[in-house]
Amino acid sequence: MKPLPVWFERAENLAIAVAVVVVFVHLHFSWWWLPALFLAFDASMAGYLVDNRAGAVCYNLVHAYVVPAVLLFSYVLSGSRWCAFAGLLWAFHIAGDRVLGYGLKFTSSFQDTHLGRIGKSLCGMHAKFPWDAVSTLLPRAAPQRPGQPGHAGRLEIARPPLS
């Protein structure tokens, strides 16, 4: 059986994130909690201070939908609002990470995920940080070239260094 394409999994997680926001607001939780606590779950990356294997295990335990599902099921059974709050926050974080391309980690490296390698630019080069890949696509002012009137005002697409 062939795995689903990455774009499909990202679209699926975008739908999950939207559904979480709708339910979160419907339960009368303040929407600003979602962005305010978004990075809290990334404390699980502290495992990478030990080594890649410990980091991958810690990260994957926190970034699986199992615990948020248990919390949401507990809310359905008990009506405990803190279970709904925590489960929805957690599910939103996981969905947001997957939409951004941060999948479950392999033990080889933090950059190796089930969604592909993090930091891969459109040129096929690997960036050190996710924002490096984006910065190669941003326009920048062209350098002044003597003898070319009007050239200094045009923008060119930045190219990554070949080194």
QUICORKA-V358876 format. One record per pair of residues at least 12 apart in sequence whose C-alpha atoms are under 10 Angstrom apart, sorted by sequence separation. I is the first residue (numbers start at 1). J is the second residue. D is the distance in Angstrom with one decimal. If there is no record, write none. Layout:
i: [I/I]
j: [J/J]
d: [D/D]
//
This chain:
i: [44/45/46/47/71/72/75/101/102/103/104/105/118/119/120/121/122/141/142/143/21/44/45/46/70/71/72/74/101/102/103/119/120/121/123/141/142/143/20/44/45/69/70/71/72/73/101/102/103/119/120/121/122/140/141/142/43/44/45/68/69/71/72/100/101/102/103/111/118/119/121/122/139/140/141/142/42/43/44/68/71/72/98/99/101/102/111/121/139/140/141/142/42/44/45/68/70/71/98/101/102/111/138/139/140/141/41/44/68/69/100/101/111/138/139/140/43/44/67/68/69/71/72/111/137/138/139/140/42/67/68/137/138/139/41/42/66/68/69/136/137/138/41/65/68/69/135/136/137/67/68/135/136/137/67/68/135/136/65/66/135/136/64/65/68/63/64/133/62/63/102/132/65/101/63/64/65/100/63/64/62/63/127/63/63/125/123/125/123/125/63/64/121/63/64/63/62/63/60/61/59/60/59/60/59/60/57/58/59/41/56/57/40/41/56/57/40/55/56/57/34/38/42/55/56/59/29/33/37/38/41/42/53/55/56/36/37/40/41/52/53/54/56/27/34/35/38/39/52/53/55/56/29/34/38/42/52/53/55/29/33/34/37/38/51/52/53/56/27/35/51/52/53/56/27/34/35/38/39/51/52/34/38/24/23/24/48/48/24/23/24/45/20/21/20/21/24/19/20/20/17/20/21/17/20/19/20/17/18/16/17/20/16/17/17/18/13/14/16/17/18/13/16/17/15/16/17/13/14/17/13/14/17/12/13/14/16/11/13/14/15/10/13/14/9/10/12/13/14/10/11/12/13/10/11/9/10/9/10/10/6/7/9/10/6/10/7/9/6/10/9/6/7/6/5/6]
j: [56/57/58/59/83/84/87/113/114/115/116/117/130/131/132/133/134/153/154/155/34/57/58/59/83/84/85/87/114/115/116/132/133/134/136/154/155/156/34/58/59/83/84/85/86/87/115/116/117/133/134/135/136/154/155/156/58/59/60/83/84/86/87/115/116/117/118/126/133/134/136/137/154/155/156/157/58/59/60/84/87/88/114/115/117/118/127/137/155/156/157/158/59/61/62/85/87/88/115/118/119/128/155/156/157/158/59/62/86/87/118/119/129/156/157/158/62/63/86/87/88/90/91/130/156/157/158/159/62/87/88/157/158/159/62/63/87/89/90/157/158/159/63/87/90/91/157/158/159/90/91/158/159/160/91/92/159/160/90/91/160/161/90/91/94/90/91/160/90/91/130/160/94/130/93/94/95/130/94/95/94/95/160/97/98/160/159/161/160/162/102/103/160/103/104/104/104/105/103/104/103/104/104/105/105/106/104/105/106/89/104/105/89/90/105/106/90/105/106/107/85/89/93/106/107/110/81/85/89/90/93/94/105/107/108/89/90/93/94/105/106/107/109/81/88/89/92/93/106/107/109/110/84/89/93/97/107/108/110/85/89/90/93/94/107/108/109/112/84/92/108/109/110/113/85/92/93/96/97/109/110/93/97/84/84/85/109/110/88/88/89/110/87/88/88/89/92/88/89/90/88/91/92/89/92/92/93/91/92/91/92/95/92/93/94/95/91/92/94/95/96/92/95/96/95/96/97/94/95/98/95/96/99/95/96/97/99/95/97/98/99/95/98/99/95/96/98/99/100/97/98/99/100/98/99/98/99/99/100/101/98/99/101/102/99/103/101/103/101/115/115/114/115/115/115/116]
d: [9.1/9.5/8.0/7.4/5.0/5.4/8.8/8.5/8.5/5.3/9.7/9.7/6.5/7.6/9.1/4.6/9.1/7.2/6.4/9.5/8.1/9.1/6.9/8.4/8.8/6.6/8.6/9.4/9.2/7.1/7.8/7.2/6.4/7.4/9.2/6.6/5.7/9.6/9.5/5.6/5.7/9.9/10.0/8.8/8.4/9.0/6.3/8.6/9.1/5.8/9.6/9.5/8.7/8.9/4.9/6.0/9.3/5.1/9.5/8.6/9.7/7.2/5.4/9.9/7.7/8.8/8.8/9.5/9.3/8.8/7.8/8.5/9.7/5.7/6.4/8.9/9.9/8.5/8.5/8.7/5.1/7.4/9.8/9.8/8.6/6.9/9.8/8.9/6.0/5.9/8.7/9.1/7.6/8.4/9.4/9.8/7.8/8.5/8.0/6.9/9.9/9.0/9.8/5.6/6.4/8.9/9.0/6.6/7.4/6.8/9.5/9.3/9.2/8.8/4.7/6.1/9.3/8.7/9.7/4.2/8.9/9.5/9.5/9.4/9.8/6.3/5.9/9.8/8.3/7.5/6.9/6.2/6.3/9.5/7.1/8.8/9.9/8.3/9.4/7.6/6.1/9.3/8.1/9.3/5.9/8.0/9.9/5.4/7.6/8.4/5.8/7.9/5.8/8.9/8.9/9.4/9.3/5.8/8.2/9.5/8.8/9.4/9.5/6.6/9.4/8.4/8.8/8.8/8.7/8.7/9.8/9.2/7.3/9.5/8.3/7.3/9.1/9.6/5.7/9.9/8.6/9.1/9.5/8.7/9.4/8.5/8.9/9.8/8.3/9.0/9.6/9.6/9.2/8.2/7.8/6.9/9.7/9.4/8.7/9.1/9.8/5.5/7.5/6.4/7.2/8.9/9.4/9.6/10.0/9.3/7.8/8.0/9.8/7.4/5.2/8.7/9.3/8.5/6.1/8.0/9.7/7.5/9.0/9.4/5.6/9.5/9.5/9.3/7.6/8.2/7.3/9.9/9.3/7.8/8.7/10.0/9.2/8.8/8.7/9.3/8.0/8.1/8.2/8.6/8.7/9.1/7.8/7.6/8.4/4.7/9.1/7.2/9.7/6.0/5.6/9.8/5.4/7.5/7.9/7.6/7.9/9.1/8.5/9.2/8.9/6.5/8.5/9.8/8.6/9.3/10.0/6.0/9.5/9.6/8.9/7.3/8.9/8.6/9.8/9.4/6.9/8.1/9.4/8.3/9.4/7.5/9.4/8.1/6.8/8.1/8.5/9.1/9.5/8.2/6.0/9.1/9.8/9.6/8.1/9.7/9.2/7.3/7.7/9.8/6.2/9.0/10.0/7.5/8.4/8.0/5.2/9.2/7.5/8.1/8.5/9.2/9.6/9.4/9.4/5.5/9.7/9.0/6.3/6.5/8.5/8.9/9.9/8.2/6.5/9.9/4.8/7.1/8.8/8.5/7.1/9.8/9.9/9.7/8.8/8.3/9.6/8.3/6.4/6.0/9.8/9.0/9.3/5.9/9.5/9.3/9.2/8.5/9.7/6.0/7.1/7.8/4.6/8.0/7.7/7.4/9.7/8.9/9.6/9.9/9.7/9.7/9.6/10.0/8.7/8.8/8.3/8.9/9.1/5.9/8.9/8.1]
//
